[in-house]
Amino acid sequence: MEEEKDFIMRQIHQVIDNLGRYLTKDSLKAYIDYDLASQSALTEREIDQILLIQDLKEVISRYQISQNTLSRDLRLDLDQIEAYYHLEEDLPDPIHAKIQAFVNDYSD
């Protein structure tokens, strides 16, 4: 089961990396649900977590956000962000809300 989940995670990351900049979040979720529905071992919450962290990583890259800014604004470091991205840790609701607000601030 864990190997299956790892395989699906790699597929989802590949889809996000290749199509993420061209599709909306809802379109990506629909594609993932449609394409991987028969084999998906991921919950909708886990897919949301991956997509949110991908958005955060894009903001970090596009605006060259420093580690100091991440620490100050989100109380996160790059290792924690990667752990959330790869579902090594569950993203708690308060941190999810902070990340969403942070991403939204840069998206406006």
LINKA-V266371 format. One record per residue. PHI is phi as a letter, one per 30 degrees, with the letter a starting at -180 (NA if undefined). PSI is psi in whole degrees, 0 to 359 (999 if undefined). Layout:
BEGIN
phi=PHI psi=PSI
phi=PHI psi=PSI
END
This chain:
BEGIN
phi=NA psi=318
phi=d psi=322
phi=d psi=320
phi=d psi=317
phi=d psi=319
phi=d psi=317
phi=d psi=314
phi=d psi=321
phi=e psi=315
phi=d psi=318
phi=d psi=316
phi=d psi=316
phi=d psi=322
phi=d psi=316
phi=d psi=314
phi=d psi=316
phi=d psi=321
phi=d psi=322
phi=c psi=348
phi=e psi=324
phi=d psi=349
phi=c psi=341
phi=c psi=153
phi=d psi=166
phi=e psi=317
phi=d psi=321
phi=d psi=319
phi=d psi=314
phi=d psi=317
phi=d psi=318
phi=d psi=314
phi=d psi=314
phi=d psi=317
phi=d psi=310
phi=d psi=326
phi=c psi=10
phi=e psi=319
phi=d psi=337
phi=c psi=3
phi=d psi=124
phi=c psi=10
phi=c psi=145
phi=d psi=166
phi=d psi=323
phi=d psi=319
phi=d psi=320
phi=d psi=317
phi=e psi=318
phi=d psi=314
phi=d psi=314
phi=d psi=320
phi=d psi=316
phi=d psi=326
phi=d psi=317
phi=e psi=317
phi=d psi=316
phi=d psi=323
phi=d psi=319
phi=d psi=315
phi=e psi=315
phi=d psi=311
phi=d psi=318
phi=c psi=7
phi=h psi=54
phi=d psi=130
phi=d psi=161
phi=d psi=324
phi=d psi=319
phi=d psi=317
phi=d psi=316
phi=d psi=317
phi=d psi=312
phi=d psi=325
phi=c psi=349
phi=h psi=39
phi=b psi=153
phi=c psi=173
phi=d psi=327
phi=d psi=319
phi=d psi=320
phi=d psi=315
phi=d psi=321
phi=d psi=320
phi=d psi=320
phi=d psi=322
phi=c psi=12
phi=h psi=29
phi=d psi=338
phi=b psi=146
phi=d psi=143
phi=d psi=110
phi=d psi=149
phi=e psi=316
phi=d psi=323
phi=d psi=322
phi=e psi=313
phi=d psi=318
phi=d psi=315
phi=d psi=317
phi=d psi=316
phi=d psi=318
phi=d psi=312
phi=d psi=316
phi=d psi=322
phi=e psi=324
phi=d psi=346
phi=d psi=344
phi=d psi=999
END
